[in-house]
Amino acid sequence: MRIAVSASGWDADAAVLPQFGRCSGFVLYDTDSAVYSSLLTVGRRRVGAGIKVAHQLVDNGVEVVITGNIGPHAFKVLRAAGVRCYLAKNGTVKDCLTAYETRQLEEINAATVPQYTGVVKGGKDS
């Protein structure tokens, strides 16, 4: 199984980031091979970043996402693809994976923020 954690860096020691669509990337962990990899996100400075990132994760075979906040459109894309989402707002990627494996993370069953949360007022992205 492939697990994606929104992170500030590219390895197991990177801090988890609470942003989903606007994070720089994800650390991916393959539970079958115990191998870490990274995924640079696309479109993080554009409207619809969350949807683009959700599709990117699905296209990369991710089955579980660990993140902080996730908007309604991205959540719908992930849910439709059967991807399960879990809430983590601090710690490292490794901490989050351990918490997931020991069933200590809360599953996200709906968007945690309203749509367009990451968009700067005036209709322009940051």
Wavefront OBJ file of the C-alpha trace (Angstrom):
o trace
v 0.000 0.000 0.000
v 1.200 3.543 -0.736
v 0.744 6.195 1.956
v 1.255 9.916 1.263
v 2.062 12.412 4.034
v 1.978 16.173 3.355
v 5.437 17.269 4.463
v 7.965 20.088 4.675
v 10.754 17.924 3.281
v 11.455 14.739 1.398
v 12.201 12.008 3.946
v 10.862 10.310 7.071
v 12.271 13.021 9.353
v 10.436 15.868 7.587
v 7.768 17.692 9.570
v 4.180 17.039 8.567
v 2.435 20.072 7.066
v -1.249 20.749 7.716
v -1.843 21.994 4.155
v -2.987 19.564 1.487
v -3.246 21.307 -1.873
v -0.779 24.061 -1.076
v 2.046 21.952 0.350
v 5.254 21.628 -1.673
v 5.030 17.889 -1.749
v 4.395 14.585 -0.086
v 6.582 11.876 1.326
v 5.336 8.561 -0.021
v 5.813 5.340 1.894
v 5.288 1.904 0.376
v 4.286 -0.491 3.142
v 5.097 -3.557 1.036
v 8.724 -2.605 0.308
v 9.315 -0.215 3.271
v 10.684 2.331 0.761
v 10.275 6.100 1.032
v 10.021 8.379 -1.988
v 8.854 11.913 -2.591
v 6.317 13.605 -4.813
v 6.547 17.285 -5.748
v 3.023 18.661 -6.106
v 1.668 20.407 -9.183
v -0.360 23.589 -9.332
v 0.051 24.669 -5.726
v -0.056 28.331 -6.701
v -3.217 28.028 -8.779
v -6.922 27.959 -8.133
v -7.951 24.327 -7.860
v -4.627 23.232 -6.362
v -6.282 20.695 -4.073
v -8.079 18.959 -6.940
v -4.875 18.809 -8.996
v -2.926 17.359 -6.075
v -5.682 14.836 -5.321
v -5.593 13.591 -8.925
v -1.802 13.457 -8.804
v -1.891 11.266 -5.687
v -4.513 8.958 -7.188
v -2.445 8.691 -10.402
v 0.543 7.663 -8.268
v -1.331 4.796 -6.627
v -1.763 6.361 -3.194
v -4.328 4.577 -1.032
v -3.962 6.564 2.206
v -3.325 10.293 2.736
v -2.159 11.755 6.032
v -2.563 15.538 6.192
v -4.052 18.359 8.220
v -6.616 20.294 6.234
v -8.343 19.206 3.061
v -10.960 21.054 1.041
v -14.265 19.697 -0.269
v -13.310 19.240 -3.932
v -10.041 17.454 -3.186
v -11.800 15.295 -0.608
v -14.421 14.258 -3.185
v -11.720 13.255 -5.691
v -9.900 11.163 -3.098
v -13.068 9.582 -1.731
v -14.292 8.671 -5.241
v -10.974 6.895 -5.861
v -11.225 4.977 -2.569
v -8.367 6.871 -0.909
v -8.718 7.101 2.866
v -7.644 10.313 4.604
v -6.312 10.745 8.139
v -5.715 13.837 10.267
v -2.241 14.813 11.491
v -1.217 18.378 12.277
v 2.246 17.934 13.816
v 5.166 15.566 14.201
v 7.362 14.008 11.562
v 6.398 11.791 8.661
v 7.719 8.808 10.608
v 5.646 9.810 13.676
v 2.529 10.013 11.511
v 3.162 6.631 9.928
v 3.618 5.054 13.351
v 0.408 6.693 14.565
v -1.411 5.398 11.467
v -0.092 1.854 11.926
v -1.170 1.847 15.590
v -4.594 3.295 14.717
v -4.044 6.539 16.607
v -4.990 8.885 13.758
v -8.517 10.154 13.269
v -9.994 9.338 9.874
v -11.202 12.360 7.909
v -14.740 11.715 6.668
v -15.506 15.169 5.262
v -13.657 18.286 4.179
v -11.932 20.023 7.084
v -11.896 23.507 5.506
v -14.227 25.370 3.122
v -13.412 25.559 -0.568
v -10.878 28.152 -1.740
v -9.280 28.337 1.707
v -5.782 28.713 0.239
v -6.711 31.378 -2.281
v -5.675 34.951 -1.465
v -8.499 37.511 -1.395
v -8.997 39.268 -4.700
v -9.009 36.029 -6.689
v -5.240 35.685 -7.036
v -3.192 32.861 -5.671
v -0.168 33.216 -3.460
l 1 2 3 4 5 6 7 8 9 10 11 12 13 14 15 16 17 18 19 20 21 22 23 24 25 26 27 28 29 30 31 32 33 34 35 36 37 38 39 40 41 42 43 44 45 46 47 48 49 50 51 52 53 54 55 56 57 58 59 60 61 62 63 64 65 66 67 68 69 70 71 72 73 74 75 76 77 78 79 80 81 82 83 84 85 86 87 88 89 90 91 92 93 94 95 96 97 98 99 100 101 102 103 104 105 106 107 108 109 110 111 112 113 114 115 116 117 118 119 120 121 122 123 124 125 126
